[in-house]
């Protein structure tokens, strides 16, 4: 990462609330053609989330605690805020003295931009302003929210606008929080109604919706130079698993998440 930072553009894409099992099933069934084309081996990696809901997980991620590989051992991190005694900071880790990656990258000359999704990014109050407030440029609109059936398309359009107006010589760190997987998601499943509610099937349909439009996002992020992309869920969610619904609970459906990182090679 010490070679990547300063050379490449960076993309951090959190698929908010995405369950690991649903992501794996759809990739194996060939229903995520645009995402799977970039996943090493066409497969997701199983990891454990650093938090059980959006705010906690993103605070940890921005401090360098990405989802942890779901296997015993000490797993070196890609980036880390410097603190004494860290057992997961290695020679290949990008170590910074700022409290978060966003601030550290800005100090290295990156333009930092946030395109929010769920309510913790809506800037409508003090709590919803903390995470987007880390960035030099942040965006949220109702059409990006969990209530919009076309949220991801609108978010990608905003990313395209950010990329288009940024001078090509300026490095970019783009963070996008995808809201489409989060409840409510019933409207992504043909035949579902508000009364039938959100289900694991509608959650899967929302991921298929994201996959249909993610090619535009990747095209924008690779249009200037090579881009290092991190794609993961911040936490999962329960749909009746062992009687549980939702997240912010200690259930495997919440703590187990999909993760991958890879390079997007430039188109020109």
Secondary structure, DSSP 4 states (H G I P E B T S, - for coil): -TTTTTTSEEEEEEETT--HHHHHHHHHTT--HHHHTTSGGG-PEEEE-S-SSHHHHHHHHHTT-PPEESSSS----SEEE--TT-SS--TTSEEESSSSHHHHHHHTT-EEEEE--SGGGS-SSSHHHHTGGGSSEEE--GGGSTT-TTHHHHHHHHHHHHHHHS-TTS-EEEEEEE-TTSSP-GGGSTT--TTT---HHHHHHHHHHHHHHHHHHHHHHTSSS-EEEEEE-S---EEEETTEEESSS--HHHHEEEEEEEEE----
